[in-house]
Amino acid sequence: MADNMMMPSSGGGLIRYNEEYQSKLQITPEQVVIIIVAAIILMTVVKIFFS
């Protein structure tokens, strides 16, 4: 029954965004985690000392 099923092509209309625009600001996932942890620590210190 499923032997004659036709699937659409997978490449039509796709854009490669890497080739379109290269950002000057490159952030790695490790840097994102470090920024989040630093923000949490900073907010905790501010809350403890300035409340």
N, CA, C and O atoms as a CHARMM CRD file, in Angstrom:
* protein
*
  204
    1    1 MET  N      0.81200  -1.18300   0.00000 PROA 1      0.00000
    2    1 MET  CA     0.00000   0.00000   0.00000 PROA 1      0.00000
    3    1 MET  C      0.86700   1.26200   0.00000 PROA 1      0.00000
    4    1 MET  O      0.56900   2.20900  -0.72900 PROA 1      0.00000
    5    2 ALA  N      1.92200   1.29200   0.79600 PROA 2      0.00000
    6    2 ALA  CA     2.78800   2.46300   0.87400 PROA 2      0.00000
    7    2 ALA  C      3.94400   2.38900  -0.12300 PROA 2      0.00000
    8    2 ALA  O      4.80100   3.27300  -0.12700 PROA 2      0.00000
    9    3 ASP  N      3.98700   1.36600  -0.96000 PROA 3      0.00000
   10    3 ASP  CA     5.08400   1.21600  -1.91000 PROA 3      0.00000
   11    3 ASP  C      5.06600   2.29000  -2.99500 PROA 3      0.00000
   12    3 ASP  O      6.12800   2.67700  -3.48200 PROA 3      0.00000
   13    4 ASN  N      3.91000   2.77400  -3.38000 PROA 4      0.00000
   14    4 ASN  CA     3.79800   3.73800  -4.46700 PROA 4      0.00000
   15    4 ASN  C      3.66400   5.17900  -3.96900 PROA 4      0.00000
   16    4 ASN  O      3.34000   6.06700  -4.75700 PROA 4      0.00000
   17    5 MET  N      3.90300   5.42800  -2.69500 PROA 5      0.00000
   18    5 MET  CA     3.73900   6.76700  -2.13800 PROA 5      0.00000
   19    5 MET  C      4.86700   7.67700  -2.61700 PROA 5      0.00000
   20    5 MET  O      6.03800   7.30000  -2.58500 PROA 5      0.00000
   21    6 MET  N      4.50200   8.87100  -3.06000 PROA 6      0.00000
   22    6 MET  CA     5.47800   9.85100  -3.53700 PROA 6      0.00000
   23    6 MET  C      5.71300  10.88600  -2.43800 PROA 6      0.00000
   24    6 MET  O      4.76400  11.44300  -1.88700 PROA 6      0.00000
   25    7 MET  N      6.96500  11.13600  -2.13000 PROA 7      0.00000
   26    7 MET  CA     7.31600  12.13000  -1.11500 PROA 7      0.00000
   27    7 MET  C      7.80700  13.39400  -1.81200 PROA 7      0.00000
   28    7 MET  O      8.44000  13.31000  -2.86500 PROA 7      0.00000
   29    8 PRO  N      7.52300  14.57300  -1.23600 PROA 8      0.00000
   30    8 PRO  CA     8.01100  15.81200  -1.85200 PROA 8      0.00000
   31    8 PRO  C      9.52900  15.92200  -1.72800 PROA 8      0.00000
   32    8 PRO  O     10.13700  15.33500  -0.83200 PROA 8      0.00000
   33    9 SER  N     10.12200  16.67400  -2.63000 PROA 9      0.00000
   34    9 SER  CA    11.57200  16.85700  -2.55200 PROA 9      0.00000
   35    9 SER  C     11.90500  17.70600  -1.34500 PROA 9      0.00000
   36    9 SER  O     11.13100  18.58500  -0.96600 PROA 9      0.00000
   37   10 SER  N     13.03800  17.45300  -0.74700 PROA 10     0.00000
   38   10 SER  CA    13.37000  18.13100   0.50900 PROA 10     0.00000
   39   10 SER  C     14.24800  19.35800   0.31700 PROA 10     0.00000
   40   10 SER  O     14.52800  20.04400   1.29900 PROA 10     0.00000
   41   11 GLY  N     14.68400  19.66200  -0.86200 PROA 11     0.00000
   42   11 GLY  CA    15.61600  20.76600  -1.05200 PROA 11     0.00000
   43   11 GLY  C     14.99800  22.03300  -1.61700 PROA 11     0.00000
   44   11 GLY  O     15.68400  23.04800  -1.73600 PROA 11     0.00000
   45   12 GLY  N     13.74600  22.00000  -1.95900 PROA 12     0.00000
   46   12 GLY  CA    13.14100  23.14700  -2.61700 PROA 12     0.00000
   47   12 GLY  C     12.89200  24.31700  -1.67600 PROA 12     0.00000
   48   12 GLY  O     12.25400  24.15600  -0.63600 PROA 12     0.00000
   49   13 GLY  N     13.38800  25.48000  -2.03300 PROA 13     0.00000
   50   13 GLY  CA    13.10000  26.69500  -1.29700 PROA 13     0.00000
   51   13 GLY  C     13.91600  26.90600  -0.04000 PROA 13     0.00000
   52   13 GLY  O     13.64800  27.84300   0.71300 PROA 13     0.00000
   53   14 LEU  N     14.89100  26.07300   0.20500 PROA 14     0.00000
   54   14 LEU  CA    15.69800  26.23900   1.41200 PROA 14     0.00000
   55   14 LEU  C     16.75700  27.30800   1.20100 PROA 14     0.00000
   56   14 LEU  O     17.34400  27.42100   0.12500 PROA 14     0.00000
   57   15 ILE  N     16.99000  28.09000   2.25100 PROA 15     0.00000
   58   15 ILE  CA    18.00100  29.15500   2.20000 PROA 15     0.00000
   59   15 ILE  C     19.11900  28.77800   3.15200 PROA 15     0.00000
   60   15 ILE  O     18.86600  28.34800   4.27700 PROA 15     0.00000
   61   16 ARG  N     20.31700  28.93400   2.71700 PROA 16     0.00000
   62   16 ARG  CA    21.46200  28.70400   3.59900 PROA 16     0.00000
   63   16 ARG  C     21.83200  30.03100   4.24100 PROA 16     0.00000
   64   16 ARG  O     22.45200  30.88500   3.60800 PROA 16     0.00000
   65   17 TYR  N     21.44900  30.19800   5.50200 PROA 17     0.00000
   66   17 TYR  CA    21.65600  31.46900   6.18100 PROA 17     0.00000
   67   17 TYR  C     23.12900  31.72800   6.48300 PROA 17     0.00000
   68   17 TYR  O     23.52200  32.88200   6.65600 PROA 17     0.00000
   69   18 ASN  N     23.94400  30.69100   6.55100 PROA 18     0.00000
   70   18 ASN  CA    25.36900  30.88500   6.80400 PROA 18     0.00000
   71   18 ASN  C     26.02000  31.67000   5.66800 PROA 18     0.00000
   72   18 ASN  O     26.93500  32.46000   5.89800 PROA 18     0.00000
   73   19 GLU  N     25.55200  31.45200   4.46500 PROA 19     0.00000
   74   19 GLU  CA    26.12600  32.13000   3.32200 PROA 19     0.00000
   75   19 GLU  C     25.53000  33.52200   3.12300 PROA 19     0.00000
   76   19 GLU  O     26.13700  34.36400   2.46200 PROA 19     0.00000
   77   20 GLU  N     24.35700  33.77100   3.68400 PROA 20     0.00000
   78   20 GLU  CA    23.69100  35.05200   3.51200 PROA 20     0.00000
   79   20 GLU  C     24.34000  36.15000   4.34000 PROA 20     0.00000
   80   20 GLU  O     24.64500  37.22500   3.82200 PROA 20     0.00000
   81   21 TYR  N     24.55200  35.88300   5.62800 PROA 21     0.00000
   82   21 TYR  CA    25.02000  36.93300   6.53800 PROA 21     0.00000
   83   21 TYR  C     25.92800  36.32100   7.58700 PROA 21     0.00000
   84   21 TYR  O     25.58300  35.30700   8.19300 PROA 21     0.00000
   85   22 GLN  N     27.06300  36.91600   7.80300 PROA 22     0.00000
   86   22 GLN  CA    28.00200  36.46200   8.82200 PROA 22     0.00000
   87   22 GLN  C     28.10000  37.54800   9.88600 PROA 22     0.00000
   88   22 GLN  O     28.59200  38.64300   9.61700 PROA 22     0.00000
   89   23 SER  N     27.63600  37.24600  11.08400 PROA 23     0.00000
   90   23 SER  CA    27.63200  38.22900  12.16100 PROA 23     0.00000
   91   23 SER  C     29.04500  38.46300  12.68200 PROA 23     0.00000
   92   23 SER  O     29.86900  37.54900  12.70100 PROA 23     0.00000
   93   24 LYS  N     29.31800  39.70400  13.10700 PROA 24     0.00000
   94   24 LYS  CA    30.61400  40.01800  13.69300 PROA 24     0.00000
   95   24 LYS  C     30.69200  39.55900  15.13400 PROA 24     0.00000
   96   24 LYS  O     31.78600  39.39500  15.67400 PROA 24     0.00000
   97   25 LEU  N     29.54200  39.35000  15.76400 PROA 25     0.00000
   98   25 LEU  CA    29.48000  38.90900  17.15500 PROA 25     0.00000
   99   25 LEU  C     29.19400  37.41700  17.17800 PROA 25     0.00000
  100   25 LEU  O     28.06700  36.99500  16.92000 PROA 25     0.00000
  101   26 GLN  N     30.20600  36.61900  17.48500 PROA 26     0.00000
  102   26 GLN  CA    30.06400  35.17200  17.54300 PROA 26     0.00000
  103   26 GLN  C     30.11100  34.74100  19.00400 PROA 26     0.00000
  104   26 GLN  O     31.12600  34.94700  19.67000 PROA 26     0.00000
  105   27 ILE  N     29.03600  34.14800  19.51600 PROA 27     0.00000
  106   27 ILE  CA    28.97600  33.69500  20.89900 PROA 27     0.00000
  107   27 ILE  C     28.80400  32.18100  20.89000 PROA 27     0.00000
  108   27 ILE  O     27.88700  31.64800  20.26500 PROA 27     0.00000
  109   28 THR  N     29.70300  31.50100  21.59800 PROA 28     0.00000
  110   28 THR  CA    29.61800  30.05000  21.69500 PROA 28     0.00000
  111   28 THR  C     28.63100  29.66900  22.79600 PROA 28     0.00000
  112   28 THR  O     28.33400  30.49600  23.65800 PROA 28     0.00000
  113   29 PRO  N     28.12400  28.45500  22.79100 PROA 29     0.00000
  114   29 PRO  CA    27.21500  28.02400  23.85800 PROA 29     0.00000
  115   29 PRO  C     27.85600  28.10200  25.25200 PROA 29     0.00000
  116   29 PRO  O     27.16900  28.38600  26.23300 PROA 29     0.00000
  117   30 GLU  N     29.16000  27.85100  25.34000 PROA 30     0.00000
  118   30 GLU  CA    29.85100  27.94200  26.62400 PROA 30     0.00000
  119   30 GLU  C     29.83400  29.37400  27.15200 PROA 30     0.00000
  120   30 GLU  O     29.67100  29.59700  28.35200 PROA 30     0.00000
  121   31 GLN  N     30.00300  30.33900  26.25600 PROA 31     0.00000
  122   31 GLN  CA    29.97400  31.74100  26.66300 PROA 31     0.00000
  123   31 GLN  C     28.58000  32.14800  27.13900 PROA 31     0.00000
  124   31 GLN  O     28.45700  32.95000  28.06500 PROA 31     0.00000
  125   32 VAL  N     27.54500  31.61600  26.52700 PROA 32     0.00000
  126   32 VAL  CA    26.17800  31.91100  26.95300 PROA 32     0.00000
  127   32 VAL  C     25.94800  31.39900  28.36600 PROA 32     0.00000
  128   32 VAL  O     25.36700  32.10000  29.19500 PROA 32     0.00000
  129   33 VAL  N     26.39900  30.18100  28.64700 PROA 33     0.00000
  130   33 VAL  CA    26.24100  29.61300  29.99100 PROA 33     0.00000
  131   33 VAL  C     27.00100  30.44300  31.00900 PROA 33     0.00000
  132   33 VAL  O     26.47900  30.70600  32.09300 PROA 33     0.00000
  133   34 ILE  N     28.21600  30.86300  30.69200 PROA 34     0.00000
  134   34 ILE  CA    29.02300  31.67900  31.60600 PROA 34     0.00000
  135   34 ILE  C     28.33900  33.01700  31.87000 PROA 34     0.00000
  136   34 ILE  O     28.32500  33.48200  33.01000 PROA 34     0.00000
  137   35 ILE  N     27.77800  33.63900  30.85000 PROA 35     0.00000
  138   35 ILE  CA    27.08400  34.91600  31.02600 PROA 35     0.00000
  139   35 ILE  C     25.86100  34.75200  31.91400 PROA 35     0.00000
  140   35 ILE  O     25.60300  35.60200  32.76700 PROA 35     0.00000
  141   36 ILE  N     25.10700  33.68400  31.73200 PROA 36     0.00000
  142   36 ILE  CA    23.91800  33.44200  32.55300 PROA 36     0.00000
  143   36 ILE  C     24.30300  33.20800  34.00100 PROA 36     0.00000
  144   36 ILE  O     23.68300  33.76500  34.90700 PROA 36     0.00000
  145   37 VAL  N     25.32900  32.38300  34.22800 PROA 37     0.00000
  146   37 VAL  CA    25.77300  32.11000  35.60200 PROA 37     0.00000
  147   37 VAL  C     26.29400  33.39500  36.25300 PROA 37     0.00000
  148   37 VAL  O     26.00800  33.64700  37.42400 PROA 37     0.00000
  149   38 ALA  N     27.03900  34.19400  35.53000 PROA 38     0.00000
  150   38 ALA  CA    27.54500  35.45700  36.06600 PROA 38     0.00000
  151   38 ALA  C     26.40300  36.40700  36.40700 PROA 38     0.00000
  152   38 ALA  O     26.46800  37.10400  37.42000 PROA 38     0.00000
  153   39 ALA  N     25.36400  36.44800  35.58600 PROA 39     0.00000
  154   39 ALA  CA    24.21400  37.29900  35.86000 PROA 39     0.00000
  155   39 ALA  C     23.47500  36.83300  37.10600 PROA 39     0.00000
  156   39 ALA  O     23.02500  37.66200  37.89700 PROA 39     0.00000
  157   40 ILE  N     23.34200  35.52400  37.29500 PROA 40     0.00000
  158   40 ILE  CA    22.68300  34.98600  38.48700 PROA 40     0.00000
  159   40 ILE  C     23.48400  35.34000  39.72700 PROA 40     0.00000
  160   40 ILE  O     22.91100  35.75900  40.73300 PROA 40     0.00000
  161   41 ILE  N     24.79300  35.17900  39.67100 PROA 41     0.00000
  162   41 ILE  CA    25.65100  35.50700  40.82300 PROA 41     0.00000
  163   41 ILE  C     25.58300  37.00200  41.11400 PROA 41     0.00000
  164   41 ILE  O     25.48500  37.39700  42.27600 PROA 41     0.00000
  165   42 LEU  N     25.63300  37.83200  40.08700 PROA 42     0.00000
  166   42 LEU  CA    25.56100  39.28000  40.27300 PROA 42     0.00000
  167   42 LEU  C     24.23700  39.69200  40.90700 PROA 42     0.00000
  168   42 LEU  O     24.22300  40.50900  41.82700 PROA 42     0.00000
  169   43 MET  N     23.13700  39.14300  40.43500 PROA 43     0.00000
  170   43 MET  CA    21.83200  39.48100  41.00100 PROA 43     0.00000
  171   43 MET  C     21.70600  39.01200  42.44700 PROA 43     0.00000
  172   43 MET  O     21.07900  39.68700  43.26300 PROA 43     0.00000
  173   44 THR  N     22.29400  37.86300  42.77200 PROA 44     0.00000
  174   44 THR  CA    22.26400  37.36700  44.14500 PROA 44     0.00000
  175   44 THR  C     23.07300  38.29000  45.06300 PROA 44     0.00000
  176   44 THR  O     22.62200  38.62000  46.16000 PROA 44     0.00000
  177   45 VAL  N     24.25200  38.70200  44.62400 PROA 45     0.00000
  178   45 VAL  CA    25.09300  39.60000  45.42100 PROA 45     0.00000
  179   45 VAL  C     24.39800  40.95500  45.61900 PROA 45     0.00000
  180   45 VAL  O     24.41500  41.50200  46.72200 PROA 45     0.00000
  181   46 VAL  N     23.80500  41.48100  44.58800 PROA 46     0.00000
  182   46 VAL  CA    23.09800  42.75900  44.69100 PROA 46     0.00000
  183   46 VAL  C     21.92100  42.64600  45.65100 PROA 46     0.00000
  184   46 VAL  O     21.67800  43.55100  46.44900 PROA 46     0.00000
  185   47 LYS  N     21.19700  41.54500  45.57600 PROA 47     0.00000
  186   47 LYS  CA    20.04100  41.34300  46.45200 PROA 47     0.00000
  187   47 LYS  C     20.47100  41.21000  47.89900 PROA 47     0.00000
  188   47 LYS  O     19.78300  41.71200  48.78800 PROA 47     0.00000
  189   48 ILE  N     21.59800  40.54300  48.16400 PROA 48     0.00000
  190   48 ILE  CA    22.06300  40.34100  49.53900 PROA 48     0.00000
  191   48 ILE  C     22.58300  41.64400  50.12900 PROA 48     0.00000
  192   48 ILE  O     22.25600  41.97000  51.27000 PROA 48     0.00000
  193   49 PHE  N     23.37900  42.39300  49.38500 PROA 49     0.00000
  194   49 PHE  CA    24.04200  43.56700  49.94400 PROA 49     0.00000
  195   49 PHE  C     23.22600  44.85500  49.86100 PROA 49     0.00000
  196   49 PHE  O     23.46700  45.78100  50.63600 PROA 49     0.00000
  197   50 PHE  N     22.27800  44.93300  48.95000 PROA 50     0.00000
  198   50 PHE  CA    21.54900  46.18600  48.74500 PROA 50     0.00000
  199   50 PHE  C     20.06000  46.06900  49.03500 PROA 50     0.00000
  200   50 PHE  O     19.27300  46.85500  48.50600 PROA 50     0.00000
  201   51 SER  N     19.65900  45.12400  49.84900 PROA 51     0.00000
  202   51 SER  CA    18.24000  45.01500  50.16400 PROA 51     0.00000
  203   51 SER  C     17.93400  45.43400  51.58300 PROA 51     0.00000
  204   51 SER  O     16.77700  45.39800  52.00100 PROA 51     0.00000
